[in-house]
């Protein structure tokens, strides 16, 4: 993914202890509607129809390998990269991928951040895209870092 964008309300929710990274279920949403920094919950977005696809995640769109890693006062949220493939037909067009906390209930499904691919993604039958959270050489990447 290209450009990382923080949801403004996320910093308040984090400060209030509403997110428990490494325990809470984090999920991604694909959308063709541009999120804005002032969106707060998944309900502010219009997800694409999740048909005709498969991904390399055990549970659809639920991040795997997510961990809150702290080293000498710097904390990073990591997660495994994954692949989305159009398996029974084309996927609806999308350009943005948003991350939200499915576990938290107040507010319900709060947004954490989102990425802008820079242009629309149109996956035809058999085509794939790798969702890579970082520029590392491994299979996981940094979603964000607090210093």
Buried (B, 14 or more C-beta within 10 A) or exposed (E): BEEBBEBEBBEEBBEEEBBEBEEBEBBBBBBBBEBEEEBBBBEBBEBBEEEBBEBBBEEEBBBBBBEBEEEEEEEBBBBBBBEBBBBEEBBBEBBBBBBBBBBBEEBEBBBBBBBBBEEEBEBEEEBBBEBBBBEEEEEBBBBBEEE
